[in-house]
Amino acid sequence: MNVPVQERIVVLDFGGQYAHLIANRVRRLRVFSEIMLPSEPPANLEGVRGLILSGGPSSVHSPDQPPFDNRWLHTGLPVLGLCYGHQLLAKELGGEVRRGDRQEYGIAELHIADPDAIFEGLDPVERVWMSHGDSVTRVPDGFVVLGGTADCPIAAMGDVGRRMFGFQFHPEVTHSPHGQKMLDNFLTLCGCSRAWTMEQFITQAEERIRRQAGDRNVFMLVSGGVDSSVAFVLLSRALGEHRVIGLHIDNGFMRLNESELVKESLERAGFHNLHVVDASEKFLAAVKGVTDPQQKRQIVGDTFISVQQEELERIGLDPDHWMLGQGTLYPDIIESGGTRHASVIKTHHNRVAIIRQMLEEGKIIEPLDQLYKDEVRQVGRQLGLPDALVERHPFPGPGLSVRCLCSDGVEEPIAASAKEKVRALAGSLGYESEILPVRSVGVQGDERTYRHPVALWRPDGGAVNWEELERLSTRITNTVPEVNRVMLLVYPRWLPRLKLRARFLDRPRLDLLRLADHAAMSVLVEDGLAGDFFQFPTILIPLGEREEGESVVLRPLESTDVMTASFAILPEPSLRRLVSRLAALSAVDAVFYDITHKPPATMEWE
């Protein structure tokens, strides 16, 4: 990109889930940011105003930690280390880092010891977002402790004279409510002016599209969500509508009447170069009998490409003159382990092996691959897309296939010690508990987990205290390593004797999930609540009291960038009506409400 050399922030990427999010947040403060590998030397510092060290999945004591050229710490540039970067800064400058007695994930309260400089304008106590196991136990010479939490006494440190700071928490995520102010303060200490705009991104993105496409045209996979719709418009604007064809594939995992609605909404928005193909039988046959979530995602991604290539051939297009377009966002890339030091959390359908090969061969174009959901919505508004498309709830590419958990029916033993720890924590607040014999994907300390959920319920039927449940959920997932989710039982009153059932992806289960999902979406629309939630996944899990029984999990979420999320609260009257509708579905034996943030859980269950 052509950017003014006089001002930029360098972000060193140690493979953390939020490394690119840091760059996103700096851009939102109208300062250009550049991501580099930590092994790169500080050769060209012209225009560099400051350095940010990202988080990462490694320990600073690990023999396979990412290589780091520590000359970056001796350039005289202002430095801000975040999470792993905070620990690295301490270690490299003579402090001490140790494995903590207790891991810390989710919301914590930061007590600020020094309100000047980096914390100027903030409250004495701030909510911040934690995701770590190691902790700084002694600051380097010249540094002082700037703030701490109950579980992390050195959550912030700094050497104000050298303009070097470290935060154990993540100010870049929206769940650190005033984290953006902290980053803004750092940029001020760096002496940055503010000139970067999203209009500049659109202009540069169009130039990049034309350069990458050359004389080739684009065959664009269009799901109908905001990402693919914005990418479709951007490609059409850069290349001309005659050079872009959209393909919508009904994979059998769509919501109720979803494909018809997608076609109608895109046509109303002015897209007339869209082809729709029903490949549901092909997808269902491909995943028959599969239970592993990673394998499911891989198969769905491969089948998308197979169908796309078949359709390309069917309509007589020369594959050598056509590229595949995707609405990939950066969270898809980072969760799929798409950067040098990142761990795989879950392989997205747009990052399976065949896609990676096509990327290496230059056959794929992804105009939004450096953006997050909130930025894509900004681009969509700039391009004139209607709110009906720009504000749609996100829906995963593999659709309901990752919301319909499968099992061979064989239960794995759960440690008695884990059950006892959960019972003690839940019982202290009057809740009964059980660790359930299913597993879901989580992200803890920038690494993938595949662990059990906890079910909670009140035997006295007392009123729901959401703040109390939030604290309890965080405490359980921070202290019991065998679990990564916590759920509240909302139907029936007591937990039934649920048994893990042999269940696979088939039409009857998907149709049941479609009805459950439709019930949730209908209540949101009827009660005028759709805009109050970032996303509202409905999950089907293979736990039933009866032989044919299933359980439903509600997963209402608040987020802006997908990298972090907090569970959202559905008003009690709406929740009661929704639970009543779900309980009326003949196969539903239980309904749960997921009360877990991201991290430690992911937004989807698989």
C-alpha positions in Angstrom: 0.0 0.0 0.0 1.1 3.5 -0.7 1.0 5.3 2.7 2.7 8.4 4.0 6.1 7.4 5.3 6.0 10.0 8.0 3.7 8.1 10.3 3.0 4.5 11.1 2.9 2.1 14.0 4.7 -1.3 13.7 2.9 -4.3 15.3 5.1 -7.3 15.8 3.0 -10.5 15.4 3.8 -13.3 17.8 0.8 -15.3 16.6 -1.8 -14.1 19.0 -5.5 -14.3 18.1 -5.7 -10.5 18.4 -2.5 -9.4 16.6 -4.3 -8.1 13.5 -7.0 -6.6 15.8 -4.3 -4.4 17.3 -3.6 -3.0 13.8 -7.4 -2.6 13.2 -7.7 -0.6 16.4 -4.8 1.6 15.5 -6.3 2.3 12.1 -9.6 3.2 13.8 -7.6 5.9 15.6 -6.6 7.2 12.1 -3.0 6.0 12.3 -1.7 3.6 9.7 -0.3 0.3 11.1 2.1 -2.2 9.7 2.4 -5.9 10.8 5.8 -7.5 10.8 7.3 -10.7 12.0 9.2 -10.3 15.3 12.3 -11.9 13.7 12.6 -9.1 11.2 15.3 -6.6 12.1 14.5 -2.9 12.7 16.1 -1.9 9.5 13.9 0.9 8.1 12.5 3.1 10.9 11.6 6.1 8.7 8.1 7.2 9.7 7.8 4.6 12.5 6.3 6.3 15.6 6.0 3.4 17.9 6.1 -0.4 18.4 3.4 -2.8 19.7 4.3 -6.3 20.7 1.3 -8.6 20.3 0.1 -11.6 22.3 0.8 -15.1 21.3 0.1 -18.8 22.2 3.7 -19.5 23.3 5.3 -19.1 26.7 8.4 -16.8 27.0 10.1 -19.8 28.6 9.2 -22.2 25.7 12.1 -23.5 23.6 9.9 -23.0 20.5 8.9 -19.5 21.2 8.8 -17.2 18.1 12.3 -15.8 17.3 12.6 -12.1 18.3 15.2 -9.5 17.3 15.5 -7.7 20.6 17.2 -4.8 18.9 13.6 -3.5 18.5 13.7 -2.7 22.3 16.8 -0.5 21.9 15.7 1.8 19.0 14.4 4.5 21.3 10.9 4.0 20.0 7.9 4.0 22.4 6.9 0.3 23.1 3.7 -1.2 24.3 3.7 -5.0 25.0 0.4 -6.8 25.3 -0.2 -10.2 27.0 2.8 -12.3 25.6 4.4 -9.0 24.5 4.1 -7.7 28.1 5.8 -10.8 29.4 8.5 -10.7 26.7 9.2 -7.1 27.5 9.7 -7.9 31.1 11.9 -10.9 30.4 14.1 -9.2 27.8 14.7 -6.2 30.0 15.6 -8.2 33.2 12.2 -8.8 34.9 10.7 -12.1 35.9 7.9 -14.2 34.4 6.4 -17.3 35.9 3.6 -19.7 35.4 0.6 -18.4 37.4 -1.2 -20.5 40.0 -4.4 -19.6 38.3 -5.1 -18.9 34.7 -7.2 -15.9 33.9 -9.7 -15.7 31.0 -12.4 -13.2 30.4 -13.3 -10.0 32.3 -11.2 -8.7 35.2 -11.1 -5.5 37.2 -7.9 -3.5 36.8 -7.0 -1.3 39.8 -4.9 1.6 38.4 -2.0 2.6 40.6 -0.8 5.6 38.4 -3.4 7.5 36.4 -0.9 9.6 34.5 0.5 9.0 31.0 -0.8 5.7 29.5 -3.9 5.7 31.8 -4.7 9.4 31.6 -8.5 10.1 31.6 -9.4 6.6 32.9 -11.2 5.5 36.1 -9.4 4.2 39.1 -10.9 0.7 38.4 -11.4 -0.4 34.7 -12.9 -3.6 33.3 -10.3 -5.4 31.1 -10.1 -8.6 29.1 -7.7 -11.3 30.2 -6.5 -14.5 28.4 -3.2 -15.8 29.9 -1.5 -18.5 32.0 2.0 -16.9 32.6 2.4 -13.7 34.6 5.1 -11.1 35.2 6.2 -11.5 38.8 9.0 -8.9 38.9 9.3 -5.7 36.8 12.6 -4.8 35.1 14.8 -2.0 36.5 13.3 1.4 35.8 9.7 0.1 35.5 7.0 0.5 38.1 3.7 -1.3 38.6 0.9 0.7 37.0 -2.0 -1.6 37.8 -3.1 -5.0 39.0 -6.1 -7.4 39.2 -7.1 -9.8 41.9 -5.4 -12.7 40.1 -2.5 -10.7 38.5 -0.8 -8.1 40.7 1.4 -6.8 37.8 -1.3 -6.4 35.1 0.3 -3.2 33.9 3.8 -1.8 34.2 5.7 1.1 32.7 8.9 3.1 32.4 7.4 6.5 31.6 10.8 8.1 30.9 11.6 5.6 28.1 7.9 5.5 27.1 7.9 1.7 27.5 4.7 0.0 28.8 3.3 -3.5 29.3 -0.3 -4.7 29.7 -1.1 -8.3 30.7 -4.7 -7.7 29.4 -5.9 -6.9 25.9 -6.9 -3.3 25.4 -7.5 -3.9 21.7 -10.7 -6.0 22.3 -14.1 -4.3 22.7 -14.6 -6.1 26.0 -12.0 -3.9 27.5 -14.5 -1.0 27.4 -11.9 1.8 27.6 -9.0 -0.1 26.0 -9.3 2.1 22.9 -8.6 5.1 25.1 -5.5 3.4 26.4 -4.3 2.8 22.8 -5.1 6.4 22.0 -3.0 7.5 24.9 -0.1 5.4 23.7 -0.4 6.9 20.2 -0.4 10.4 21.7 2.8 9.4 23.6 4.2 8.3 20.2 3.5 11.8 18.8 1.1 10.5 16.1 -1.1 12.7 14.0 -4.4 11.2 12.8 -4.9 11.1 9.0 -5.8 7.5 8.1 -9.4 6.9 6.7 -11.6 4.0 5.5 -12.0 5.8 2.2 -8.3 5.3 1.7 -8.7 1.6 2.3 -11.5 1.4 -0.4 -9.3 3.2 -3.0 -6.3 1.0 -2.2 -8.4 -2.2 -2.2 -9.8 -1.4 -5.7 -6.2 -0.8 -6.9 -5.1 -4.1 -5.3 -8.1 -6.0 -7.0 -7.2 -4.7 -10.4 -3.6 -5.5 -9.9 -4.2 -9.0 -8.6 -6.9 -9.9 -11.2 -5.0 -8.6 -14.3 -7.1 -9.7 -17.3 -8.9 -12.4 -15.4 -12.5 -12.3 -14.3 -13.9 -13.4 -10.9 -16.4 -16.1 -9.9 -17.6 -15.0 -6.5 -19.0 -17.3 -3.8 -21.9 -15.3 -2.3 -23.6 -16.5 0.8 -25.8 -13.4 1.2 -24.1 -12.3 4.4 -22.5 -8.9 4.8 -18.9 -10.2 4.1 -19.6 -11.8 0.7 -22.1 -9.0 -0.3 -19.5 -6.3 0.4 -16.8 -8.2 -1.4 -19.1 -8.8 -4.4 -19.8 -5.0 -4.6 -16.2 -4.1 -4.2 -15.1 -6.5 -6.9 -17.9 -5.3 -9.3 -16.9 -1.7 -8.7 -13.2 -2.4 -9.3 -13.5 -4.6 -12.3 -17.0 -3.8 -13.7 -20.1 -6.0 -13.3 -19.5 -7.8 -16.6 -16.3 -9.3 -15.1 -17.8 -10.7 -11.9 -20.3 -13.5 -11.6 -21.8 -14.5 -8.2 -22.6 -18.1 -7.2 -24.8 -18.9 -4.2 -24.6 -22.6 -3.2 -27.4 -24.1 -1.2 -25.4 -26.7 0.8 -28.3 -28.1 2.8 -27.1 -26.4 5.9 -29.0 -23.1 5.3 -31.6 -21.6 7.6 -35.3 -22.0 6.9 -35.9 -20.6 3.3 -32.5 -18.9 3.5 -31.5 -19.4 -0.2 -34.7 -17.9 -1.5 -34.3 -14.9 0.8 -30.6 -14.4 -0.2 -31.5 -14.3 -3.9 -34.4 -11.9 -3.4 -32.4 -9.5 -1.2 -29.5 -9.4 -3.6 -31.7 -8.8 -6.5 -33.4 -5.9 -4.6 -29.9 -4.5 -3.9 -29.2 -4.4 -7.7 -27.3 -7.7 -8.2 -28.5 -9.5 -11.3 -25.4 -11.6 -12.1 -26.1 -14.2 -9.4 -26.4 -17.9 -10.0 -28.0 -20.2 -7.4 -27.3 -24.0 -7.3 -28.9 -26.6 -5.0 -26.1 -28.9 -4.0 -27.6 -30.1 -0.7 -27.6 -33.8 -1.6 -23.9 -33.6 -2.5 -23.0 -32.0 0.8 -25.1 -34.3 3.0 -23.6 -37.4 1.3 -20.0 -36.0 1.9 -20.5 -35.5 5.7 -22.5 -38.8 6.3 -21.3 -40.5 9.5 -18.7 -37.7 10.3 -18.6 -36.6 13.9 -15.2 -34.7 14.3 -15.8 -30.9 13.9 -12.5 -30.2 12.2 -13.2 -33.0 9.7 -16.7 -31.7 9.0 -15.3 -28.2 8.3 -12.7 -29.7 6.0 -15.2 -31.7 4.0 -17.6 -28.8 3.7 -14.8 -26.5 2.4 -13.6 -29.1 -0.1 -17.2 -29.7 -1.3 -17.7 -25.9 -1.8 -14.8 -25.9 -4.2 -15.9 -29.1 -6.0 -19.4 -27.6 -6.6 -17.9 -24.3 -7.7 -15.6 -26.0 -10.2 -18.5 -28.1 -11.5 -20.6 -25.0 -12.0 -17.8 -23.2 -13.7 -17.6 -26.0 -16.2 -21.3 -26.3 -16.6 -21.7 -22.7 -17.7 -18.7 -22.9 -20.0 -16.2 -20.6 -18.3 -12.5 -21.1 -18.9 -10.9 -21.7 -15.4 -7.6 -20.2 -16.6 -9.4 -16.9 -17.1 -11.4 -16.9 -13.9 -10.4 -16.5 -10.2 -12.4 -17.6 -7.2 -13.6 -14.7 -5.1 -14.3 -15.1 -1.3 -15.5 -12.8 1.4 -12.9 -14.0 3.8 -12.2 -11.8 6.9 -9.1 -11.7 9.0 -10.6 -13.6 11.9 -11.2 -16.6 9.6 -7.5 -16.5 8.7 -6.1 -16.2 12.3 -8.5 -18.9 13.7 -7.4 -21.2 11.0 -3.7 -20.8 12.0 -3.1 -18.6 8.9 -0.1 -16.6 10.3 3.4 -17.7 11.1 3.1 -18.4 14.8 -0.7 -18.7 15.2 -2.4 -21.9 16.6 -5.3 -23.5 14.7 -8.5 -22.9 16.6 -10.8 -24.2 13.9 -10.3 -24.5 10.2 -12.8 -22.3 8.4 -14.3 -23.6 5.1 -12.5 -20.8 3.3 -9.1 -22.0 4.6 -9.1 -25.7 3.9 -6.2 -27.4 2.2 -7.4 -26.9 -1.4 -8.1 -23.2 -0.7 -4.5 -22.8 0.7 -3.1 -24.4 -2.5 -5.2 -22.1 -4.7 -4.0 -19.1 -2.7 -0.4 -20.1 -3.3 -1.2 -20.5 -7.0 -2.7 -17.0 -7.2 -6.2 -18.3 -8.1 -8.1 -16.7 -5.3 -9.0 -13.1 -4.6 -10.1 -11.9 -1.2 -10.6 -8.1 -1.0 -11.6 -8.0 2.7 -9.0 -10.4 4.1 -7.3 -7.7 6.3 -10.6 -6.5 7.8 -12.9 -7.3 10.7 -16.7 -7.4 10.8 -17.1 -3.8 12.1 -14.7 -2.5 9.3 -16.6 -4.5 6.6 -19.8 -2.8 7.7 -18.1 0.6 7.4 -17.0 -0.3 3.9 -20.5 -1.5 3.0 -22.0 1.8 4.1 -19.4 3.7 2.1 -20.3 1.6 -0.9 -24.1 2.4 -0.5 -25.3 -1.1 0.5 -28.7 -1.1 2.2 -28.9 -1.7 6.0 -30.8 -4.9 5.4 -27.6 -6.4 4.1 -25.0 -4.5 6.1 -26.6 -5.2 9.5 -27.4 -8.9 8.9 -26.5 -11.3 11.8 -23.3 -13.2 10.8 -23.9 -16.7 9.6 -21.0 -19.2 9.2 -20.1 -20.4 5.8 -20.6 -24.1 6.7 -24.0 -23.0 8.0 -25.9 -25.2 10.4 -23.4 -28.0 10.0 -21.2 -26.4 12.7 -24.3 -25.8 14.9 -25.4 -29.4 14.8 -23.1 -31.4 17.0 -22.6 -35.1 16.1 -21.6 -38.1 18.2 -21.0 -41.9 18.0 -22.8 -42.2 21.3 -19.8 -43.3 23.3 -19.3 -41.2 26.4 -15.8 -40.4 27.5 -15.0 -40.5 31.3 -14.9 -37.1 33.0 -12.5 -36.7 36.0 -14.2 -36.9 39.4 -12.0 -34.1 40.6 -13.3 -31.8 37.9 -16.9 -32.6 38.8 -16.1 -31.9 42.5 -14.5 -28.5 41.7 -17.5 -27.4 39.6 -20.0 -28.6 42.3 -18.1 -26.6 45.0 -18.0 -23.4 42.9 -21.6 -23.7 41.8 -22.9 -24.8 45.2 -21.4 -21.7 46.9 -24.0 -19.6 45.0 -26.9 -22.1 45.3 -26.6 -23.8 41.9 -26.6 -27.5 41.1 -24.2 -28.5 38.3 -23.2 -31.2 36.0 -20.4 -31.5 33.4 -22.1 -32.8 30.2 -20.6 -35.6 28.1 -20.3 -33.5 24.9 -17.4 -31.3 23.8 -17.1 -28.0 21.9 -14.3 -25.8 20.5 -12.8 -23.1 22.7 -9.9 -20.6 22.6 -7.9 -20.2 25.7 -4.5 -18.4 25.9 -4.5 -18.1 22.0 -4.7 -21.9 21.7 -7.5 -24.3 20.6 -9.3 -26.3 23.3 -11.9 -29.1 22.8 -13.6 -29.5 26.2 -16.8 -30.1 28.0 -19.6 -27.7 29.0 -21.0 -27.3 32.5 -24.8 -27.1 33.0 -26.1 -25.0 35.9 -29.6 -24.8 37.4 -31.2 -23.6 40.6 -33.3 -26.2 42.4 -35.2 -23.5 44.2 -36.3 -21.9 40.9 -34.9 -18.5 42.0 -34.7 -15.5 39.7 -31.8 -15.3 37.3 -29.0 -13.0 38.4 -27.0 -12.5 35.2 -24.1 -10.6 36.8 -23.7 -13.4 39.3 -23.8 -16.0 36.6 -21.2 -14.1 34.6 -18.8 -14.2 37.5 -19.5 -17.8 38.2 -19.0 -18.8 34.5 -15.6 -17.0 34.4 -14.5 -18.6 37.7 -15.4 -22.1 36.6 -13.6 -21.8 33.2 -10.6 -20.2 34.8 -10.1 -22.9 37.5 -11.4 -26.1 36.0 -9.2 -27.0 33.0 -11.5 -29.8 31.8 -14.3 -27.3 30.7 -14.5 -24.3 28.4 -18.2 -23.4 28.5 -20.9 -22.8 31.1 -24.6 -23.0 30.4 -27.8 -22.2 32.4 -30.6 -24.8 32.1 -33.8 -22.9 31.1 -36.0 -25.9 30.3 -37.1 -28.0 32.2 -36.6 -26.8 35.8 -34.3 -29.7 36.8 -31.8 -31.3 34.6 -33.2 -34.5 33.0 -31.2 -37.7 32.8 -29.6 -36.8 29.6 -27.6 -39.5 27.7 -25.2 -39.0 24.8 -26.9 -40.3 21.7 -25.5 -41.5 18.4 -26.3 -38.6 16.1 -25.0 -37.5 12.7 -25.7 -34.8 10.1 -28.9 -35.8 8.3 -32.1 -34.0 7.1 -34.3 -34.8 10.1 -31.8 -33.3 12.6 -31.1 -30.3 10.3 -34.8 -29.7 9.9 -35.3 -29.8 13.7 -32.4 -27.3 14.0 -33.9 -25.1 11.3 -37.2 -24.9 13.2 -35.4 -24.1 16.5 -33.3 -21.4 14.8 -36.5 -20.0 13.1 -38.2 -19.8 16.5 -35.3 -17.8 17.9 -35.1 -15.5 14.9 -38.9 -15.0 14.9 -39.0 -14.0 18.6 -36.2 -11.4 18.0 -38.1 -9.9 15.1 -41.5 -9.9 16.8 -40.0 -8.2 19.9 -37.9 -5.7 17.9 -34.7 -7.2 19.4 -32.8 -8.3 16.2 -30.6 -5.2 16.3 -29.7 -5.7 20.0 -27.6 -8.8 19.2 -24.5 -9.2 17.1 -25.4 -12.9 16.5 -27.8 -15.4 18.0 -26.7 -19.0 17.1 -29.0 -21.9 18.0 -27.1 -25.1 18.6 -28.4 -28.7 18.5 -26.5 -31.1 20.8 -26.9 -35.0 20.9 -28.1 -35.2 24.5 -31.5 -36.7 25.1 -33.5 -38.2 27.9 -35.5 -40.2 25.3 -34.1 -42.3 22.6 -35.1 -39.7 20.0 -34.4 -36.7 22.2 -32.1 -33.8 21.6 -31.1 -30.6 23.5 -31.0 -27.1 22.2 -28.5 -24.4 23.2 -29.2 -20.7 22.8 -26.1 -18.6 22.2 -27.0 -14.8 22.1 -23.8 -12.7 21.6 -22.5 -9.1 21.7 -19.4 -8.4 19.6 -18.1 -6.0 17.0 -15.1 -7.8 15.5 -15.7 -11.5 16.2 -12.3 -11.9 17.9 -14.0 -11.4 21.3 -17.6 -11.7 22.4 -19.7 -11.7 25.5 -22.9 -13.6 26.0 -25.9 -11.3 25.7 -29.1 -11.2 27.8 -32.4 -11.9 26.2 -35.2 -10.1 28.1 -37.1 -12.4 30.4 -40.5 -12.2 28.6 -38.9 -12.9 25.2 -36.9 -15.8 26.7 -40.0 -17.4 28.2 -41.8 -17.2 24.9 -38.8 -18.7 23.0 -38.4 -21.5 25.5 -42.1 -22.3 25.2 -41.8 -22.6 21.4 -38.7 -24.8 21.6 -40.2 -27.0 24.3 -43.2 -27.6 21.9 -40.8 -29.2 19.3 -41.4 -32.9 19.7 -37.8 -34.0 20.0 -36.5 -31.3 22.4 -35.8 -32.7 25.9 -33.8 -29.7 27.3 -33.0 -26.1 26.5 -29.8 -24.4 27.7 -28.5 -20.8 27.6 -24.8 -20.4 26.9 -23.3 -17.9 29.4 -19.7 -18.1 28.3 -17.7 -15.2 26.8 -15.1 -15.6 24.0 -12.5 -16.4 25.2 -12.7 -19.1 26.7 -15.4 -20.3 24.3 -15.6 -19.6 20.6 -18.7 -18.0 19.2 -19.9 -21.1 17.4 -19.7 -24.5 19.2 -17.6 -26.1 16.4 
